[in-house]
Amino acid sequence: MKAGHTGTLDPLATGLLIILTGKRTKEVSSFVKLDKTYEVRGILGIETNTFDSEGTILNRNDKIISRDSMEHVLVEFHGDIWQTPPSFSSKKIKGQRAYQLARQRVHTDLPPHRVSIYLLTLDEFQFPYFTLTCDVSSGFYVRSLVHDIGQSLRVGSTVLEVRRLRIGPYTVKQARSLTEILALPKRELHHDV
């Protein structure tokens, strides 16, 4: 039976990933364009080459940032914004993934693209750690958001954890684990699961 996924998750990310099977694999493009919701935990004062904790640390900054300063900067990130994808991303450049080129230390200039942030909330703040929830358009990079917030605060920031909570009308609460799916009778795999 055919199977296909509707997008990728970063290596350190968890959460919802839609898998299509059988005839539904032809519908991949309609799922890719759906809006998404993420929860992201980050740390201020550290900047890495991958925009997450798995990368090489490029800069450190000990300046203390208040919750008020953080909330003030978050106002800049509502609505339509221009966002540059991380160099360590799955974006294709002349047939190669950007992360493959970045690992080979090939410099790439990824062009910014327009994305939307419909909702951005600061759920937790205990300097230097923070947790955000964001409702965003397709094509959005949460790692770039956290990086850009750190740039606006002039201290740098990087992602510690990301969890995708929603893709369009589908939520992580509705999801089944791979173990549960593999235990289903084959006839059920031909229906929505």
C-alpha positions in Angstrom: 0.0 0.0 0.0 1.2 3.5 -0.8 1.9 6.0 2.0 3.1 9.5 2.1 3.5 12.3 4.6 2.3 15.9 4.3 5.4 17.7 5.5 8.4 17.3 7.7 9.3 18.0 11.3 12.6 19.2 12.5 14.8 16.5 14.1 14.1 17.9 17.6 10.4 18.5 17.0 7.5 16.4 18.1 3.8 16.5 17.4 1.4 16.1 14.6 2.5 14.7 11.2 -0.3 13.7 8.8 0.3 10.4 6.9 -1.8 9.6 3.9 -2.4 6.1 2.6 -3.8 4.5 -0.6 -5.7 6.8 -2.9 -5.4 9.7 -0.4 -1.7 10.1 -1.2 -2.8 12.1 -4.3 -4.1 14.8 -1.9 -0.8 15.7 -0.3 -0.7 19.2 -1.8 -4.0 20.2 -0.2 -2.7 19.3 3.3 0.7 21.0 2.8 -0.9 24.4 2.4 -2.9 24.3 5.7 -2.2 26.6 8.6 -0.5 25.2 11.7 -0.1 25.7 15.4 3.1 25.2 17.3 4.3 25.4 20.8 8.0 26.3 21.1 10.3 26.5 24.1 13.4 28.7 23.6 16.3 30.3 25.5 17.5 33.9 25.3 21.2 34.8 25.1 22.4 31.9 22.9 22.6 32.0 19.1 23.4 28.9 17.0 24.0 28.2 13.3 20.9 26.0 13.1 18.7 28.3 15.2 18.2 25.3 17.7 20.0 23.7 20.5 21.5 21.0 18.2 23.7 23.6 16.4 27.0 25.1 17.0 26.9 28.1 19.4 27.9 31.3 17.5 27.2 33.9 20.2 26.4 34.3 23.9 24.9 37.3 25.6 24.3 37.6 29.4 22.1 40.7 29.2 18.9 40.1 31.3 15.6 40.6 29.4 12.4 41.3 31.3 9.0 39.7 30.5 7.8 43.2 29.5 10.6 43.6 27.0 9.8 40.2 25.5 6.1 41.0 25.2 6.9 44.4 23.7 9.0 42.7 20.9 6.4 40.0 20.2 4.1 42.8 19.0 6.4 43.2 16.0 5.6 39.6 15.0 1.9 39.7 14.4 0.3 39.6 11.0 2.2 39.3 7.7 6.0 39.3 8.0 9.0 38.5 5.8 10.9 35.5 7.0 14.2 34.0 5.9 14.3 30.2 6.3 17.2 28.8 8.4 20.2 27.6 6.4 19.7 24.2 8.0 16.2 23.6 6.5 14.6 21.3 4.0 14.3 24.2 1.4 15.6 23.1 -2.0 18.4 25.1 -3.7 19.2 23.9 -7.2 17.9 20.4 -6.4 19.7 20.1 -3.1 18.3 20.6 0.4 19.7 23.6 2.2 20.7 21.6 5.2 22.9 19.3 3.0 24.7 22.4 1.6 25.0 23.9 5.1 26.6 20.7 6.4 29.1 20.9 3.5 29.8 24.5 4.6 28.5 25.9 1.3 27.1 29.4 1.9 23.6 29.8 0.6 21.4 32.9 0.4 17.9 31.7 1.0 15.4 34.4 -0.1 12.9 35.7 2.5 9.2 34.8 1.9 6.0 36.3 3.2 4.3 34.3 6.0 1.5 35.1 8.4 1.3 34.9 12.2 -2.3 34.9 13.3 -1.8 34.5 17.0 1.4 34.7 19.1 1.2 34.2 22.9 3.9 34.2 25.5 2.8 31.3 27.7 5.7 31.1 30.1 8.7 33.4 30.8 11.4 32.6 33.4 14.5 34.3 32.1 16.3 33.0 30.1 13.6 30.5 29.1 10.3 31.2 27.4 7.5 29.3 25.8 5.4 30.6 22.9 2.3 29.3 21.1 1.8 30.5 17.6 -0.9 30.0 14.9 0.9 30.5 11.6 0.5 30.1 7.8 2.0 27.3 5.7 5.7 27.7 5.0 6.4 29.2 8.4 9.7 28.4 10.2 9.4 28.4 14.0 13.2 28.3 14.4 13.4 31.5 12.3 10.8 33.2 14.5 12.7 32.4 17.7 16.0 33.6 16.0 14.4 36.8 14.8 13.0 37.5 18.3 16.5 37.2 19.7 17.8 39.5 17.1 15.1 42.1 17.9 16.1 41.8 21.6 19.8 42.1 20.6 20.7 39.1 22.7 20.1 36.2 20.4 17.8 33.2 21.1 17.5 29.6 20.0 14.9 26.8 20.1 15.1 24.1 22.7 11.8 22.2 21.8 9.1 22.5 19.2 5.8 20.7 19.2 3.3 20.9 16.3 -0.2 20.9 17.8 -2.4 21.4 14.7 -2.5 21.2 11.0 -5.6 22.8 9.6 -8.6 21.2 11.3 -6.5 18.2 12.6 -5.0 18.3 16.1 -2.4 16.3 17.9 -5.2 15.2 20.4 -6.9 13.4 17.5 -3.7 11.7 16.4 -2.7 8.0 16.7 0.8 6.8 17.3 2.7 4.8 14.6 2.4 1.8 16.9 -1.4 2.1 17.1 -1.6 2.6 13.3 0.5 -0.5 12.5 -1.7 -2.6 14.8 -4.8 -1.7 12.8 -6.4 -4.3 10.5 -5.4 -3.5 6.8 -9.0 -2.8 5.9 -9.1 0.1 8.4 -6.0 1.7 6.8 -8.1 2.4 3.7 -10.3 4.7 5.7 -9.5 7.9 7.6 -7.7 6.9 10.8 
